[in-house]
Amino acid sequence: MEFRDPFAQAQAYSQPQAAAGFDAGLRAYMLKIYNYMASALALTGIVAMLAAGSPAFLQAMYNVQDGHAVGMSGLGWLVMLAPLGLVLWLSFGIERMSVQTAQAVYWAYAVLVGLSLSSIFLVYTGASIARAFFITAGTFGSMSIYGYTTRRDLTGMGHFLIMGLIGLILASMASFFFPSPGFSFALSVVGVLIFVGLTAWDTQKLKVMYYQLGSSGEMAAKMSIMGALRLYLDFINIFIYMLRFVGDRR
């Protein structure tokens, strides 16, 4: 039996002579993932705005003085750290979950991220948040299209970006204990570049995954949720780092 490399197979099907039905299946599969991602982003945004407009919630989450968050309560730390637990649960337990459970965890994650992002409405003006969002949307869309259409194998770039991401996390932890405006600015630049690259890489991985699993079956449904989570995380991180550039503080 002949072995076929999944990426090479994906490349072959991306050629103009690919079967129209198969291409239509790929488009439907990717559209499902983007719909999941866009719905989660909308849910996160709505929750963040509602939470930021609730004095009772802000008082429970943060130590608020003159409309500004100057510290975080125990509940606030729980809300901040809970999404990490859900991501790990979804990532390592997806094969044992039902599709309905995976969906529930995904939506719960989007809600918790919205709660944790409510503080940005206390720190930045609404106009600058909207500006950062639209810049992020344009950047994300461009790189996702690139990852979908390019014939270049981005695997090597992806591994390099993962190493860069680990370095970014470690550097961010160091900056928490030794804050420096210049260092923080440099981390924001690196953060945007890393997640912009990851957007293209993740999009291509999702395309290759389709050729491995197809678009039907329970595992394919679970992988579409995981794919949406990957792109959601790329978008959110680009937005946060971008907000540090273009955000006007209150």
VENUR-V383482 format. One record per backbone hydrogen bond with DSSP energy under -0.5 kcal/mol. NH is the residue of the N-H (numbers start at 1). CO is the residue of the C=O. E is the energy in kcal/mol with one decimal. If there is no record, write none. Layout:
BEGIN
NH CO E
NH CO E
END
This chain:
BEGIN
9 5 -2.5
10 6 -2.4
11 7 -2.6
12 8 -2.4
13 9 -2.1
14 10 -1.1
14 11 -0.5
15 11 -0.5
15 12 -1.1
18 15 -2.2
23 19 -2.1
24 20 -2.2
25 21 -1.9
26 22 -2.0
27 23 -2.5
28 24 -2.2
29 25 -2.3
30 26 -2.7
31 27 -2.5
32 28 -2.0
33 29 -1.7
34 30 -2.7
35 31 -2.4
36 32 -2.1
37 33 -2.6
38 34 -3.1
39 35 -2.4
40 36 -2.2
41 37 -2.4
42 38 -2.4
43 39 -2.5
44 40 -2.7
45 41 -2.5
46 42 -2.5
47 43 -2.5
48 44 -2.5
49 45 -2.3
50 46 -2.5
51 47 -2.8
52 48 -2.4
53 49 -1.3
54 51 -1.4
55 53 -0.7
58 54 -2.4
59 55 -2.3
60 56 -1.6
61 57 -2.4
62 58 -3.2
63 71 -2.1
64 62 -1.0
65 68 -2.7
68 65 -1.6
70 63 -2.9
70 68 -0.7
73 61 -2.6
77 73 -2.1
78 74 -1.9
79 75 -2.5
80 76 -2.0
81 77 -2.2
82 78 -2.3
83 79 -0.7
84 81 -0.6
85 81 -1.3
86 82 -2.0
87 83 -2.4
88 84 -2.2
89 85 -2.3
90 86 -2.7
91 87 -2.8
92 88 -2.5
93 89 -1.8
94 90 -0.9
96 93 -0.8
97 93 -1.0
102 98 -2.3
103 99 -2.3
104 100 -2.2
105 101 -2.5
106 102 -2.2
107 103 -2.6
108 104 -2.3
109 105 -2.2
110 106 -1.9
111 107 -2.0
112 108 -2.4
113 109 -2.4
114 110 -1.8
115 111 -2.2
116 112 -2.3
117 113 -1.9
118 115 -1.0
119 116 -0.6
120 117 -1.7
121 118 -1.3
122 119 -1.3
123 119 -1.3
124 120 -3.1
125 248 -2.4
129 125 -1.8
130 126 -2.3
131 127 -2.2
132 128 -2.4
133 129 -2.2
134 130 -2.3
135 131 -2.1
136 132 -2.4
137 133 -2.7
138 134 -2.2
139 135 -2.4
140 136 -3.3
141 137 -2.5
142 138 -2.1
143 139 -2.2
144 140 -2.5
145 141 -2.1
146 142 -2.0
147 143 -2.5
148 144 -1.8
149 145 -2.3
150 146 -2.7
154 152 -0.6
158 154 -2.5
159 155 -2.1
160 156 -1.8
161 157 -2.4
162 158 -2.2
163 159 -1.7
164 160 -2.0
165 161 -2.5
166 162 -2.1
167 163 -2.0
168 164 -2.3
169 165 -2.3
170 166 -2.1
171 167 -2.6
172 168 -2.4
173 169 -2.0
174 170 -1.9
175 171 -2.3
176 172 -1.2
177 173 -1.0
177 174 -0.5
178 174 -2.2
184 180 -2.7
185 181 -2.2
186 182 -2.1
187 183 -2.3
188 184 -1.8
189 185 -2.0
190 186 -2.4
191 187 -2.8
192 188 -2.3
193 189 -2.1
194 190 -2.7
195 191 -2.3
196 192 -2.1
197 193 -2.1
198 194 -2.3
199 195 -1.5
200 196 -1.3
201 197 -2.1
202 198 -3.2
203 199 -2.0
204 200 -2.1
205 201 -2.3
206 202 -2.1
207 203 -1.7
208 204 -2.4
209 205 -2.4
210 206 -1.6
211 207 -1.2
212 208 -1.0
213 209 -2.8
214 210 -3.0
221 217 -1.7
222 218 -2.2
223 219 -2.6
224 220 -1.6
225 221 -1.2
226 222 -2.2
227 223 -2.6
228 224 -2.1
229 225 -2.1
230 226 -2.2
231 227 -2.2
232 228 -2.5
233 229 -2.5
234 230 -2.1
235 231 -2.5
236 232 -2.8
237 233 -2.3
238 234 -2.2
239 235 -2.6
240 236 -2.4
241 237 -2.3
242 238 -2.7
243 239 -2.3
244 240 -1.0
245 241 -0.6
245 242 -1.2
246 242 -2.2
247 243 -2.1
249 247 -0.6
250 123 -2.6
END
